[in-house]
Amino acid sequence: MNVNWPFFLAVVTMLSLSCASEADKKGRFLLKGNNEMAEGNIKGAISYYDEALAIDPFFKEAYYNRGLAKHGQLRYAEAIADFDKAIELDETYRDAQLQRVMAYLDFGENYKALESSNALVAQNKADAQAHFVSGLSLTALKRYQEAKQAFEQARVLNPENVELYINLATVNYHLGEWDKATEDLTRAKGLDPGHSMIYNLQSLIHFEQGAYQKALDSVEEAISLEKDQAFYYNNRGLYRLYLGDLEEGLKDINFSLKQNSRNLYALRNKGIYYYKKGEMELAERFLGEVSEKDPSMPLVEEYLPSGE
């Protein structure tokens, strides 16, 4: 057999270099995308992840990172699709599974979130984050007692996670166990006194106890720590309504609605504003819409004019 060895070796070398070059290129695009993400340029990051995937359509990390970027743009369905693809390429890709749960929750797919989080727990019962996202999913479904159990299990596995105590406080708040919720917030504050959610939850507990000025003071602290959370303004608006500062309360509620026009709590609060103004037709319109979508929401029945 007559083989031209120099030519054969040259071809092999060229192919090897080409493969190495392609791997380097996709890696560089991934890194550039990550740098853009770090600088807050999500659109630019996505374009680099697209470039990486054009080179290698089986690049699971690029799907995962693009999913994170699209999640950041509130493009939840597309983010879920990217996480799905990453998991399809690697069924053990835990980070993609965790982030898909979070995307499901933000997209309102709470049952899918619970199904996915249960699968994570089944894979590894010692995974604190799996129990944590299970608790988040159960909270979204208003299965508060089960959510509490999930968070407690996560706490046993990782007792230094401030988010666990905040979420335990949240479910205890919904269960009406305000003393326990306050204890959870005290623990959270010991771990991270600058976490804005601690003060927002404190404000909710004060409100339930009728201490409206304390509620306002606490949510003001939350806003001073994190000025971009729309639901903090919605809560401040509610407290201002109860303190008789109706117009300032409405400003806060409208600001919250501009960020999310489907926020039922903000729509409820706007209905309460109209009730307190004596504009019963508008009050019934807003509160009636909320009642249809979530009849169990606190304060709705109390203020719905037709319910009097």
Secondary structure, 3 states (H helix, E strand, C coil): CCCCHHHHHHHHHHHHHHHHHHHHHHHHHHHHHHHHHHCCCHHHHHHHHHHHHHHCCCCHHHHHHHHHHHHHCCCHHHHHHHHHHHHHHCCCCHHHHHHHHHHHHHCCCHHHHHHHHHHHHHHCCCCHHHHHHHHHHHHHCCCHHHHHHHHHHHHHHCCCCHHHHHHHHHHHHHCCCHHHHHHHHHHHHHHCCCCHHHHHHHHHHHHHCCCHHHHHHHHHHHHHHCCCCHHHHHHHHHHHHHCCCHHHHHHHHHHHHHHCCCCHHHHHHHHHHHHHHCCHHHHHHHHHHHHHHCCCCCCHHHHCHHHC
